[in-house]
Amino acid sequence: MKKQSLIYLVILAFLLVSASPRNAELKKEYGVDFDLLLKEVDEIGNFETTDFSSDISIAAVDSEGKTNYTKARVYRRDREGKYVLIITEPDSKKGKGYLQIGDNLWIYDPSSRKFEHTNMKETIEGSDAKNSDFNMNSLSDNYHVEDVITSKLGEHECWVLELQAFTTDVSYPMMRIWVRKDLPIVLRANEYGKGVDETTNQPRLLRISLFKSYMKIGEKYMPSKILQVDNLNQGERTQITIENPSTAAQDDFIFTKAYLERVSN
């Protein structure tokens, strides 16, 4: 009995520490638990009971209007924190890959046959896309909701959540996300850096991500088209298309360095 009581106290203490004080105020005002909503946003796009794989196409437009195309294959095993991205086109980059196992992320260069540590914040092949855009969702693990307003985006009523990071393992320390009220999916994300825009005296907006369409995979929802706009470099934008999703089981060998070395030969 004492052991059960101790376990209960440990769980209760964890919940009290991890809960956002601001969330209690917002819940009282709006009648919604927004920390829970963040978890629902994560859960609807994560695959904890199956593997996930897909093809992705990245069309990156530079400030002069030139478009660079990259295609890749993505594999995820969310329950083990594993992720693989392998570039398939263009031929000059074919075989270049990324491998995440837990907190470690490596990039493999087939020309040098070497692995180097990198992080989820790095962009992919000169585009606005980052590895974190294709990995499992982790908003609830990294952000607290600091403020909320209601807004309409297109035909959808949305919660606009202002998020502040409480960890450093994120690409953006502050975000504003538009979440549909009838379905916990993100329609837009404004992503901010640490600095302040001297013109507006507001947080510096780095990137805008527009989730233009979603596909339903079982009970899950995955973006199928994403437009990312670079707010610092005028004219630069990236169009991402996600196709051929699958929840079929993948071979354990895929989530290894040896696999990246083999497929790049």
N, C-alpha and C positions, 0 to 999 in steps of 0.2 A: 504493500500500500504506500509506504514511504517512497519507494522507487518511482511509482506512478505519479505521485504528487510532485516529485522533483522534476520529472520529465515535463509535466504540465506547466510548472513554473518557468522552466527553461524556454518552452515554446511561447508562453505568454510574454516573457521578457523580450524574446526576439521580435514578436509582432509589435510590441510597443516601441522598440527602438527603430524598426524599419518603417513604421507608419509615418506618413507625412503630417505634421501638425496643421499645415495649411489645408490638407484634404478634408479634415474635420469641419473647418469653416465653410469650405465650398460645398460639402455634402449637406450642411445645414441650410445653405442658401438655395441650392438647386435640387436637393433631394436625390443626388447621384453620387455614388462612390467613385471618384475619378481615378484613384489608384487602382481600383478593381477594373475600371474600364481600360486602363493601359494594359493590364494583364490579358483582358479579353482580346485586345488588338493583337497582342503577341500570339496568343493561342490560336486565333483563327488563321494565322499564316504560318504556323510552325507544324512540323511533322514529327511528333514525339514517338509515335508507334510504328512508323514506316520510314524507309529511306525516301529520298526525293531526288529527282534529276530532271534536267531540262536543257534545251539549247537556248542560247542568248545571242542576239545581234546588237551591236553597239555602233551607232552612226554618230560620230563626233564632228561637229561643224566648228571650225576655228574662226577667228575674228575677221579673216579675209574671205570667208564663205566657202573655203575648201572643206570637203567632207572626207574623213578617214573612217573606213569600215573595219570592224573587228567582229569575228564570230568565235564563240567559245562553247564548251560543254561544262555544265555545273553538276556536281554531286553533293548531296547533303545527308548527313546522318546526325540529326539534331539531338537525339537522345544521348549521344556520346560526344557532342561538341566537335564534330568533324566536318570538314568542308574542303572540296577540291574544285578548282577552276582550271581548265586546260584550253588554251587558245588553239583553234583549228584553222582559222584564216586571219590574215593573209599568210601566204607561204613563208614570208620572211620572219614571221613571229610564231609559226606553227610549232607546237610542242612546249612553248613557254607556259608555265603553270604555277598555281598557288595551292598550298596545302596547309590547312589548319587542323591542329590537334589540341584541343583544350585552349589554353592561353597562348600557344605558340603558332605563329604563321610564318611559313617560308615561301619564298619565290624561287622557282627553278629556271635557270637560263640554259637552254639546250646547247647553245654555242660554246659555253665554257664548261658545261656539265657540272655546275656548282649550285648549291643551295645557299641562300642568304636570308636572314631573318628580316621580316618586314612587319607591317601592321595593317589593320583594317581601314585606317585613314588614308592610305595611299591610293591614288587614282590609277585606273587601268588604261594603259596605252594612250596616254595623252587626252583621254576623255574626261568628262565630269563624273563618271561612274567610279564608285569605290567598291572594294570587296564587301564592305558591310551592306551594300545594296542588295547582294545576292545571298547573303547568309541568313541564318535564322533571326527572327525578330527578338530584340532584347530591350525594348523601351522600359519595361517595368523594372528591369534589373539595374538601370542606369539613370533614370530620371524620376523626379518628383513633379507633380502638377502644381504650378505656382499661381496660375490665374486661369479663368475661363470666361469666354463670352459665347453667345449663340450667333450663328450666321447662316446664310444660305449660299451654297455653292452649286451653280447650275440649278437642278430641280430638287436637290437634296438639302434638308435641314441638317445642320452640323453643329457639333461642339467644337469650338476653337480652343485648344489647350495650349497654354504656355508652359513649356517644360524646361526645367533647370537640371543639369547633370549633377549627380552627387558622386560620380566616379570620373576618372581621367581617361578611361578606356573607350572614349567615344569620339566620333569624327567632329561633332559639334557640341559645344558646351550649353547651347541654348537652342530650342526649336519652338516653332508654333505649328501645330498640326490640326488639320480639319478632319474630324471623325464623323462619319454619318451617324445620326441618332438612331436610325432603324437597323443598322448593321455595323459592327465595330471594325470598319476598314477605313484607311486613311486615303483621302482624296487629294490632299495637298500638304506639302511640308515646306515651311520657310526655315532655313537652316543658318544659324548665326555663329560668328566667331567671337573671340574674347574682346576684341576692341570695340570702340565706339566710332560711328560714322561722324566725322567732323561737320559735315553739311547738315545733317538732320539731328545730331546729338542723340541718336538712337543706336541700339546695338547694330553692329556691322553685319548686314545680310550678305552671306556668301553665295548661297545657292537656293533656288526654288525648284522643288520636285513636284510635278503634276502627274498623278496616277490616273491616266486617261481611261483605262479599262481594266477589268478584272476577269479572271476565269475561275470557275468553281471546280474544285477537285475533291470529290467526296463531300465532306462537311467543311472543307477548308477553302480559303480564297487566296489567290495569288495574282499580283499585278501582271497583266500581259503587255501593256504598253505604258512606258514612263517617259516623260519629257523632263529633262533637267536643264535649267537655265543658269548659266554662270553670271552672277550679279556683279562681279568685279570686272570682268573682261567683256565689253560690249560685243554682242553678236555671237559669242560662244555658247553652244548648247549641245546637248547629247540626247538622242532618241534611242531608247532601249526597248527591244522587243523580246519577249520570253515565249518560247514555243515548245511543243512536244513534251509537256510535263508527264512525269511518271512517278508512281509510288512503288514500283517494283523493287524487290530486295536487290541490293548491289553486293558484289563480292567484296569481302573484307580487304582484299589486296588493293582495291582502288584507293583506299584511304592511307596510302603509304608513299614514302619517297621513292621506293623501288618502282612503283607503278608509273610515276611521272617520268622517271628515267627511261622506262621501257617504251612508253607511248611516244616519246619524243625522238626515238631512234628511227 
